[in-house]
Amino acid sequence: MTFTEQMAAAPDSDAGRVIWKALDVAIHDLEVRHGLPPTIGVGGSGYGYRGFSTVTMDEWRARCRFVPDLRKLVDDGYAMAAPWSELLAAETAAQLADHEAHAATADEPTQGSLFSEAD
C-alpha cells in the first residue's frame, strides 16, 4: 500500500501525521543507505528536523539523480497532498465547531473594576 493510499484511508489528521512521519523516515533511510546526508528527518537541515514539504523541487530533482528509488517516494509524497488537505480541513472544521459550541455556552466575561472600594 502506498503512502498516498494510506493517507486516503486515514481516519483523521493524527493518523495522517503518522503517515507523513513514516514517509520522512523512508526517504531519510534510503538516502543514508546510499551514502548521502539526509535531506529530511533529523539532521536534514543541519539544525533540527526538516520535513518533506520544506524541500524544494530542485533539491528533489538533484537527489533523485543519485538515489534511483527516491523518485517513487517523492512522487508519492506530492500525491499525498490532496487527501492530507481533506484531513486537515476536517480537523479545522471540528476545532472551529468545538470553539463555537464553547463560546455559545460560556458566560459572558465581566469587566472587573481596577480599584475596589476596600482599597
C-alpha positions as CSV (number, residue, x, y, z in Angstrom):
1,M,0.0,0.0,0.0
2,T,1.5,3.4,-1.0
3,F,1.7,6.3,1.4
4,T,-1.0,8.1,-0.7
5,E,-3.4,5.1,-0.3
6,Q,-2.7,5.1,3.4
7,M,-3.4,8.8,3.6
8,A,-6.6,8.5,1.7
9,A,-7.7,5.7,4.1
10,A,-6.6,7.6,7.3
11,P,-9.4,8.2,9.7
12,D,-8.2,11.5,11.0
13,S,-5.3,14.0,10.8
14,D,-3.4,12.4,13.7
15,A,-3.2,9.3,11.6
16,G,-2.1,11.4,8.7
17,R,0.7,12.9,10.7
18,V,2.0,9.4,11.5
19,I,1.9,8.6,7.7
20,W,3.9,11.8,6.9
21,K,6.5,10.8,9.5
22,A,6.7,7.3,8.0
23,L,7.4,8.8,4.6
24,D,10.0,11.1,6.1
25,V,11.7,8.1,7.7
26,A,11.6,6.1,4.5
27,I,13.2,8.9,2.5
28,H,15.8,9.6,5.2
29,D,16.8,5.9,5.5
30,L,17.0,5.5,1.7
31,E,19.3,8.5,1.3
32,V,21.5,7.3,4.2
33,R,21.7,3.8,2.7
34,H,23.0,5.3,-0.5
35,G,25.7,7.2,1.4
36,L,24.2,10.7,1.2
37,P,23.5,13.1,4.0
38,P,19.8,13.1,4.7
39,T,17.6,15.8,3.1
40,I,14.8,15.4,5.6
41,G,14.4,14.0,9.1
42,V,16.7,14.6,12.0
43,G,19.8,16.4,10.7
44,G,18.2,17.2,7.4
45,S,18.6,21.0,7.9
46,G,21.7,20.6,10.0
47,Y,20.0,22.1,13.0
48,G,16.9,20.1,13.7
49,Y,14.1,18.2,12.0
50,R,13.3,19.0,8.3
51,G,10.0,17.8,6.8
52,F,9.1,16.8,3.3
53,S,7.3,20.0,2.4
54,T,10.4,22.1,3.2
55,V,12.5,20.6,0.4
56,T,12.3,22.4,-3.0
57,M,11.6,20.7,-6.3
58,D,15.1,21.4,-7.4
59,E,16.6,19.7,-4.3
60,W,14.4,16.6,-5.0
61,R,15.5,16.5,-8.7
62,A,19.1,16.6,-7.7
63,R,18.7,13.9,-5.1
64,C,16.7,11.6,-7.5
65,R,19.7,11.5,-9.8
66,F,21.8,9.8,-7.1
67,V,19.1,7.6,-5.5
68,P,17.1,5.6,-8.0
69,D,14.2,4.6,-5.8
70,L,13.8,8.0,-4.3
71,R,11.6,9.3,-7.2
72,K,8.8,6.9,-6.3
73,L,8.7,8.2,-2.7
74,V,8.9,11.8,-3.7
75,D,6.0,11.4,-6.2
76,D,4.1,9.6,-3.5
77,G,4.7,12.5,-1.1
78,Y,3.3,15.0,-3.6
79,A,0.3,12.8,-4.3
80,M,-0.5,12.7,-0.6
81,A,-1.2,16.5,-0.6
82,A,-4.9,16.1,-1.7
83,P,-6.0,13.6,0.9
84,W,-3.9,15.4,3.6
85,S,-5.7,18.6,2.8
86,E,-9.0,16.9,3.3
87,L,-7.9,15.6,6.7
88,L,-6.7,19.0,7.8
89,A,-9.9,20.7,6.6
90,A,-12.0,18.2,8.7
91,E,-9.8,18.8,11.7
92,T,-10.1,22.5,11.4
93,A,-13.9,22.3,11.0
94,A,-14.1,20.2,14.1
95,Q,-11.9,22.5,16.1
96,L,-14.0,25.5,14.9
97,A,-17.2,23.8,15.8
98,D,-15.8,23.0,19.3
99,H,-14.8,26.6,19.7
100,E,-18.2,27.9,18.6
101,A,-20.0,25.5,20.9
102,H,-17.9,26.6,23.8
103,A,-18.3,30.2,23.0
104,A,-22.1,29.8,22.9
105,T,-22.3,28.2,26.3
106,A,-19.6,30.3,28.1
107,D,-20.6,33.0,30.5
108,E,-20.0,36.5,29.2
109,P,-16.9,37.9,30.7
110,T,-17.5,40.8,33.1
111,Q,-15.4,43.9,33.4
112,G,-13.8,44.0,36.8
113,S,-13.1,47.3,38.5
114,L,-9.5,48.3,38.6
115,F,-9.8,49.6,42.1
116,S,-12.2,48.1,44.6
117,E,-13.9,50.1,47.3
118,A,-12.0,48.3,50.0
119,D,-8.6,49.8,48.8
